[in-house]
Amino acid sequence: MRIFLTGGTGYIGSAVLDSLVRAGHRVDALVRNSERAALVQARGAHPVIGDLAAPATWAEAASGAEGAIHTALDHGARLVPADEAVIATLTSLPPRDGGRFLIYTSGIWVLGSTSNLGADEAAPYDPVEISAWRVPHERRVLDAQGEGLRTVVVRPGIVYGGSDGIVGDLFRDAANGLIRVVGEGRNHWPLVYDRDLGDLYARLAAAQDASGVFHANDEGDERVADLVSAIAAQVPSAPSIRHIPLPEARQKMGAYADALARDQILRSPRAHALGWRPTLRSVAENAARLFEEWRHGTQATEKH
C-alpha cells in the first residue's frame, strides 16, 4: 500500500514510519528540507519536500496515495491553522477507486480526569486548555467519514521510548540531578511505548473497516510518583525530586502544568479488538531498559 505520512522525522511519526516500512508499505514522508529527506530515506521511506502549512507543496503526493497518516505538528502561531489546512486538504482529495483513509493524531488531554475504572473511546470531551483546539479538529475528521473516505482519530497516551518525549525529559532530568513533579505525583498518566504505538497505526491502515476513535495506551495505570522513583533509581547519584504545587507550576509553565497534573486512567478496547497488544506495559518495570534506550538515543543525537 502507498501511504502519505506527515511528521516522519518526529517522535510519533518516526515510530509510525518504521512500522509501516516493516509491514511492506511504500511511505511518502513529508519533510521540510533535504537534510530531513535523507533521514527518512535512510529508514526506507520516499521523501516529499514541502511545508505542512502550504498544502500546495504536497497535495499531489498525498493524492497519489491510498491513505494518509497525519502525525506532524507545526509550532507557535502556525500550529492550529496548519493543522486545519492539513485536515481540509486530506479530507477533500479527489476520489480514487477503492477509496482512501485518513488517520489523524490527537491526544489524551482532550479528555478529563477519570475514575479508577478508566475511560474508553466513548468518554466525553473535557480538554485542558492547551488541547482544547484538538476537539473541533477531531470532529472535522470524524465528520468527513463517508463513501470513499475512511477516517480514524488516534489518541496516544504519553509516549515513551528513545530519547524524546515527556518521559525522555524525566530521564534527562534524573541524569542532571533534579526531577520536578507537578503536584504530589499521585495522578495517573496513560502511557504507550513508541514502537507499540507505531504498530497500532500500521494495523489501522490495514484494517479496511476500522474507523472512529482509538485510544492507544499500555493500561499500566502508573502513578507519576512511581515512575519517577523508578527513573531516579537508574542514575548513579540519586537525583533530588521536587514536588511543585500546581499554582506555582502554572506560573512557570502555564497551561501545560494542568495537563501534567491531570489524573487519567484510560482503556483501549477498540484497539484491542484489532489484535493490538502492547509489548511493554510499564515504565517503572522497564526503567532500566528505557534508560539505556534514552542514553543511546541521546548519544546518537549528540553525534549529529
Secondary structure, 3 states (H helix, E strand, C coil): CEEEEECCCCHHHHHHHHHHHHCCCEEEEEECCHHHHHHHHHCCCEEEECCCCCHHHCHHHHHCCCEEEECCCCCHHHHHHHHHHHHHHHCCCCCCCCCEEEEEECCHHHECCCCCCCECCCCCECCCHHHCCHHHHHHHHHHCCECCEEEEEEEECEEECCCCHHHHHHHHHHHHCEEEEECCCCCEECEEEHHHHHHHHHHHHHCCCCCEEEEECCCCCEEHHHHHHHHHCCCCCCCEEEEECHHHHHHHHCCHHHHHHCCCCECCHHHHCCCCCCCCCCCHHHHHHHHHHHHHHHHHHHHC
